[in-house]
């Protein structure tokens, strides 16, 4: 699955990459270089991050589903137990 960004997100990320290069590497890269770097990151690094996020979400949901019985369990036939102590 290719990671696609909205034009607004892409524009913000390209600006962030340009700022990073300028502030940390003293290199004022242009729009094209920043866009190419973003495309590379999305194609090369993005899938690994995406897959890890899916694995984390799946583990979280598995833990919640496993705990469902203990957190949502309601004792049955408890009406008469109130009177048992009398």
Protein Blocks (a to p, Z undefined) as FASTA:
>chain_A
ZZdddfklmmmmmmmmmmmmmmmnopacdfklmmmmmmmmmmmmmmmmmmmmmmmmmmmm
mmmmmmmmmmmgccehklmmmmmmZZ
